[in-house]
Amino acid sequence: MSTSILKLLHRFLDRLDLKGSLLVTFPDQETRRYGDGTGDSVHIEIREWRTLWRIALAPDPAVPEAYMDGDLVFLEGDPITLLKIVYSGRTMAPGQEIHPVLPADKLRFVLRRVHQFNPIGRARANVQHHYDLSRSLYDLFLDEDRQYSCAYFENPNVSLEDAQIAKKRHIAGKLLLEPGMQVLDIGSGWGGLGLTLAQDHGAQVRGVTLSDEQFRLSRKRAKEAGLTDRVQFDLIDYREIDGQFDRIVSVGMFEHVGVNHYGEYFNKSRALLKDDGVMLMHTIGRTGPPSVTSAFIRKYIFPGGYIPALSEIMQPVEKSGLHVTDVEVLTDHYAETLKNWRERFMARRDEAVALYDERFARMWEFYLAASEAAFRYQDMVVFQVQLAKNKLSIPRTRDYITEFDHRRTAKRGGIRAAE
């Protein structure tokens, strides 16, 4: 049994034509090198034969689970370097997984609508699984405003804090905000964007979330900032909202909607927009064709989540009657954001272990590394999709975004997170 699994793995890893040096020590203590020997180097030890079989059959989630459980140990290097080397040898089309056994992937694709069935009750439970973790965990790696989405790096040397401020300003520009406008923030997080739109741009904001922790902290921040007359946060599903708004913004929430509910999402958004209303949706996306959610991510990090292809977004938009008025693709911005988060987390990793345990810290470390690798070496990007009921509500050229940025530069800053 052990001989056959070794032959299978040797053949597969040799076929990948890796750029770098991957050393693997197997349970019988044999060590073998894969790759061309240039650049980065990683040495891992796999301690159990059963772990090798699991990796051969389905490396996702077997590799991160083996790392979490201590059955895969890094003798040299770390998860992000391992992923860099593995993805360097990728020869398959975007959207495909790299491993020799494909039936598991095919089954996941067939079942993806089951995995992404997110009615109101289930959607709430899925959101709370991730966002209702200890507030102290997010303090370890987020900026002070608790922006848990892709930052906007206007140049490579800016800090994470400045890049998150630029992201909020860029979004406000695309919303064509004017003082007094009624804004709905779908998936308002810990309140940073809504508070900034109210304080810096004079908007009247209603933010909605399904996370108890986010809801409590958002309300606390609004009260401490003296903005309760301009910002309201509610613990409610967007599908339960009534009324109409001048602007709708949704950042990092569409990834939780699920393909089954895209039509419902855009139809509801259209109903909530005034006739001259504008919406800005900021979401992770893939440049390749429709695919499936990573088994590791679905099981441990974002149950019910899915990263859409642009083609999957556009069809329900068209059917809803909304007009697509602008699409911007942010390429490496999230890779840089995640690098910052990963480095900050690793600098305070001991605190994560104290909050939870070693297994959780390894899980979170792999999550941040795998996410960064997906944006840096695979087909993940961020889409900013601007939508309107009336296409004439948007200026003829995109100059207004830059002009808005310049007008607001003097007001750079945001609401500091409550301690």
C-alpha positions in Angstrom: 0.0 0.0 0.0 2.7 2.5 1.0 4.7 1.7 -2.2 1.8 2.3 -4.5 0.9 5.7 -2.9 4.5 6.8 -3.1 4.7 5.9 -6.8 1.5 7.8 -7.4 2.8 10.9 -5.6 6.2 10.8 -7.2 4.7 10.6 -10.7 2.3 13.4 -10.0 4.9 15.8 -8.4 7.5 15.1 -11.1 4.9 15.9 -13.8 4.2 19.4 -12.3 7.6 20.8 -13.4 7.9 22.9 -10.2 9.9 26.1 -10.1 11.8 25.9 -6.8 12.8 23.2 -4.4 10.2 21.0 -2.6 11.7 18.5 -0.3 9.3 15.9 1.2 10.2 13.5 4.0 7.9 10.5 3.9 6.7 8.4 6.9 9.5 5.9 6.2 12.0 8.8 6.6 12.9 8.8 2.9 13.4 12.3 1.6 12.9 13.2 -2.0 13.4 16.5 -3.8 11.0 17.9 -6.5 11.4 20.9 -8.7 14.2 22.6 -10.6 16.1 23.6 -7.5 16.0 27.3 -8.2 14.5 30.1 -6.1 12.4 29.3 -3.1 12.8 26.2 -1.0 10.4 24.3 1.3 11.0 21.1 3.3 7.9 19.3 4.7 7.6 16.1 6.6 4.5 13.9 6.3 4.3 11.7 9.3 1.4 9.3 8.6 0.7 7.0 5.6 -3.0 7.7 5.9 -2.2 11.4 5.4 -0.5 10.6 2.1 -3.5 8.7 0.9 -5.8 11.6 1.8 -3.6 14.1 0.0 -3.5 11.9 -3.1 -7.2 11.6 -3.2 -8.1 15.2 -2.4 -5.3 17.6 -1.4 -8.0 20.2 -0.7 -8.8 19.9 2.2 -6.3 17.2 3.1 -3.1 19.4 3.0 -4.4 22.2 5.3 -6.1 19.6 7.6 -2.8 17.7 7.9 -1.0 21.0 8.8 -3.7 21.8 11.3 -3.4 18.3 12.9 0.4 18.3 13.0 0.6 15.4 10.5 2.3 17.8 7.9 5.2 19.7 9.4 7.4 22.4 7.9 11.1 21.7 8.5 11.9 24.6 6.3 9.7 27.3 4.8 6.0 28.0 5.5 2.6 27.6 3.8 2.8 30.6 1.6 6.1 29.5 0.1 4.8 25.9 -0.4 1.8 27.3 -2.3 4.1 29.6 -4.4 6.2 26.6 -5.5 3.2 24.3 -6.2 1.4 26.9 -8.2 4.5 27.7 -10.2 4.2 24.4 -11.9 0.6 24.7 -12.7 -0.2 23.8 -16.3 -3.9 23.3 -16.2 -6.6 25.9 -17.2 -7.7 28.5 -14.7 -10.4 27.2 -12.4 -9.1 23.7 -12.3 -7.5 22.1 -9.3 -4.1 20.5 -9.3 -4.3 16.9 -8.3 -4.4 13.6 -10.1 -7.9 12.4 -9.0 -10.7 14.5 -10.5 -14.0 12.8 -9.4 -14.1 14.7 -6.1 -13.9 18.0 -7.9 -16.7 17.0 -10.3 -18.9 16.0 -7.4 -18.2 19.3 -5.7 -19.3 21.2 -8.8 -22.5 19.1 -9.1 -23.3 19.8 -5.5 -22.3 23.4 -5.4 -25.9 24.7 -5.4 -26.6 22.5 -2.4 -23.6 24.0 -0.6 -24.6 27.5 -1.5 -28.3 27.3 -0.5 -28.5 30.3 1.8 -32.0 31.1 2.9 -32.3 33.7 5.6 -31.8 31.4 8.6 -28.9 29.5 7.1 -27.2 32.7 5.8 -27.2 34.1 9.4 -25.6 30.9 10.8 -23.0 30.9 8.0 -22.1 34.6 8.7 -21.9 34.1 12.4 -19.6 31.1 12.0 -16.8 33.4 10.8 -17.6 37.0 11.9 -18.7 36.2 15.4 -15.3 34.9 16.4 -13.5 36.8 19.1 -13.2 40.5 18.5 -9.6 40.2 19.7 -8.7 37.8 16.8 -9.5 40.5 14.2 -7.5 43.0 16.3 -4.4 40.9 15.5 -4.3 41.7 11.8 -6.9 44.3 10.6 -6.3 48.0 10.5 -7.8 50.2 13.2 -11.0 50.8 11.1 -11.5 47.0 10.9 -11.7 47.0 7.1 -12.0 43.2 6.3 -11.9 43.5 2.5 -9.5 44.4 -0.3 -7.6 47.6 0.2 -6.8 50.0 -2.7 -3.0 50.4 -3.0 -2.5 53.6 -5.1 1.2 52.8 -5.0 3.1 49.8 -3.6 4.7 51.7 -0.8 1.6 52.9 1.1 0.6 51.4 4.4 -2.4 49.1 4.9 -4.1 51.9 6.8 -3.7 54.4 3.9 -4.8 51.8 1.4 -8.0 51.1 3.3 -8.7 54.8 3.5 -8.1 55.0 -0.3 -10.5 52.1 -0.8 -13.3 53.9 1.0 -12.7 57.1 -0.8 -12.6 55.3 -4.2 -16.0 53.6 -3.4 -17.5 56.9 -2.3 -16.4 58.5 -5.6 -18.1 55.7 -7.6 -21.3 56.2 -5.6 -21.4 59.9 -6.6 -22.2 60.8 -3.1 -23.8 64.1 -2.1 -24.6 65.3 1.4 -27.9 64.1 2.7 -28.2 61.1 0.4 -29.8 58.0 1.9 -27.3 55.1 1.6 -27.9 51.4 2.3 -24.8 49.4 3.2 -25.5 45.7 2.7 -23.1 43.7 4.8 -21.8 46.7 6.8 -19.1 44.8 8.8 -17.9 46.5 11.9 -19.3 49.8 10.6 -16.2 51.5 9.2 -17.4 52.3 5.7 -20.9 53.5 6.9 -19.3 55.7 9.5 -16.9 57.2 7.0 -19.7 57.9 4.4 -21.6 59.7 7.1 -18.8 61.7 8.7 -16.7 62.5 5.6 -19.4 62.7 2.9 -22.6 63.8 4.8 -24.6 60.7 3.9 -27.5 59.3 5.9 -26.5 55.6 6.3 -28.3 52.4 7.2 -26.0 49.5 7.6 -27.2 45.9 7.9 -25.3 42.8 9.0 -26.1 39.2 10.2 -23.2 39.1 12.7 -24.0 39.8 16.3 -20.5 40.9 17.0 -20.4 43.3 14.1 -23.8 44.7 15.0 -22.8 45.4 18.6 -19.5 47.0 17.7 -20.9 49.1 14.9 -23.6 50.6 17.2 -21.0 51.3 19.8 -18.7 53.0 17.4 -21.6 55.2 16.0 -22.5 56.2 19.5 -18.9 57.1 20.5 -18.5 59.1 17.3 -21.7 61.0 17.9 -23.2 59.9 14.6 -26.3 58.1 15.8 -28.4 60.7 14.1 -26.8 59.9 10.7 -25.9 56.2 10.9 -28.2 53.3 11.9 -27.0 49.7 12.1 -29.4 46.8 12.2 -29.1 43.1 12.6 -31.2 42.0 9.7 -31.0 40.2 6.3 -31.0 42.6 3.4 -34.0 40.6 2.0 -36.1 41.8 4.9 -35.5 45.6 4.2 -38.2 47.9 2.9 -38.0 51.4 1.6 -35.8 53.1 -1.1 -32.4 54.6 -1.1 -30.3 57.0 -3.2 -27.3 54.7 -3.0 -26.5 51.1 -2.2 -23.1 49.9 -1.4 -22.1 46.3 -0.8 -18.5 45.4 0.1 -17.3 41.8 0.7 -20.8 40.5 1.1 -21.7 39.1 -2.4 -19.3 36.2 -1.7 -21.8 35.0 0.9 -24.9 35.2 -1.3 -24.5 31.9 -3.2 -25.3 31.3 -6.9 -28.8 30.2 -6.1 -29.6 33.6 -4.8 -28.0 36.0 -7.3 -31.3 36.8 -9.0 -32.9 37.4 -5.6 -30.0 39.7 -4.7 -30.1 41.9 -7.7 -33.9 42.0 -7.9 -34.1 43.1 -4.3 -31.3 45.7 -4.9 -33.2 47.2 -7.8 -36.4 47.4 -5.7 -34.5 49.3 -3.0 -33.0 51.8 -5.4 -34.7 55.1 -6.3 -35.2 55.7 -10.0 -32.0 57.7 -10.2 -30.1 55.5 -7.7 -26.6 54.1 -8.0 -25.2 50.9 -6.5 -21.6 49.8 -6.1 -20.8 46.2 -5.5 -17.3 45.2 -4.4 -16.7 41.5 -4.5 -14.0 38.9 -4.9 -14.3 37.2 -8.3 -12.4 34.9 -10.7 -11.1 35.7 -14.1 -11.7 32.1 -15.2 -14.9 30.2 -15.7 -17.4 29.2 -13.0 -15.8 26.8 -10.5 -16.3 25.5 -6.9 -15.4 26.7 -3.5 -12.3 25.3 -1.9 -13.3 22.4 0.3 -11.1 23.7 3.1 -12.6 27.2 2.9 -16.1 25.9 2.8 -15.6 23.6 5.8 -13.6 25.8 8.1 -13.7 29.4 7.0 -16.8 30.5 4.9 -19.6 27.9 4.8 -22.0 28.7 2.1 -19.5 31.1 0.4 -18.6 31.2 -3.3 -16.3 33.3 -5.5 -18.2 34.1 -8.8 -17.0 34.4 -12.3 -17.9 37.6 -14.0 -20.2 35.7 -16.3 -22.2 34.4 -13.3 -22.8 38.0 -12.1 -23.8 39.6 -15.4 -26.7 37.3 -16.3 -28.8 37.9 -13.2 -28.0 41.6 -13.4 -29.4 41.8 -16.9 -32.5 39.9 -15.9 -33.1 42.3 -12.9 -33.3 45.3 -15.2 -30.3 47.1 -13.6 -27.8 48.7 -15.9 -24.1 47.9 -15.6 -22.4 51.3 -15.8 -18.9 50.5 -14.8 -16.7 47.5 -14.0 -13.2 47.8 -12.6 -11.0 44.8 -11.9 -8.5 45.1 -9.1 -5.7 42.6 -9.8 -3.0 42.5 -7.2 -4.6 44.8 -4.6 -6.0 41.9 -2.5 -2.7 39.9 -2.6 -1.0 42.9 -1.0 -3.9 43.3 1.5 -3.6 39.7 2.5 0.2 39.8 2.7 -0.2 42.6 5.3 -2.8 40.6 7.2 -0.7 37.5 7.2 2.4 39.2 8.3 0.5 41.0 11.1 -1.1 37.8 12.2 2.2 35.9 12.3 3.8 38.6 14.3 1.1 38.1 17.0 0.4 34.4 16.4 1.0 33.5 20.0 -2.0 35.6 21.0 -4.2 33.7 18.6 -3.0 30.4 20.2 -3.9 31.9 23.6 -7.4 33.0 22.3 -8.1 29.5 20.8 -5.4 26.9 20.4 -2.5 25.8 18.2 -4.8 24.0 15.7 -6.9 27.1 15.2 -3.8 29.2 14.7 -2.5 26.8 12.0 -6.0 26.9 10.4 -6.0 30.7 10.3 -2.4 30.9 9.1 -3.2 28.5 6.2 -6.4 30.4 5.4 -4.5 33.7 5.0 -1.7 32.1 3.1 -4.0 30.2 0.7 -6.0 33.3 0.1 -2.9 35.4 -0.7 -1.7 32.7 -3.0 -5.0 32.5 -4.8 -4.8 36.2 -5.6 -1.1 36.3 -6.4 -0.7 33.0 -8.4 -4.2 32.0 -9.5 -7.2 33.6 -11.1 -8.7 35.5 -8.1 -9.3 39.3 -8.5 -11.7 41.9 -7.1 -14.6 43.2 -9.2 -16.1 46.6 -8.5 -19.4 46.7 -10.4 -21.3 49.9 -10.6 -25.0 49.6 -11.3 -27.9 52.0 -11.9 -31.6 51.9 -12.7 -31.1 54.7 -15.2 -27.8 54.6 -17.1 -27.9 58.4 -17.6 -27.5 58.8 -13.8 -23.8 58.2 -14.3 -21.5 60.9 -15.9 -20.3 60.4 -19.5 -16.7 59.8 -18.5 -14.9 58.3 -15.5 -13.2 61.5 -14.7 -15.6 62.1 -11.8 -14.0 59.3 -9.8 -10.5 61.0 -9.9 -12.0 64.4 -9.3 -13.9 63.1 -6.3 -10.7 61.5 -5.0 -8.8 64.8 -5.3 -11.6 66.8 -3.6 -11.6 64.4 -0.7 -7.9 64.0 -0.2 -7.7 66.8 2.3 -10.3 64.9 4.4 -8.3 61.6 4.5 -9.1 59.5 7.5 -11.9 57.5 9.0 -13.5 56.5 12.2 -11.1 54.8 14.6 -12.2 51.4 15.8 -13.5 51.3 19.4 -11.1 49.6 21.8 
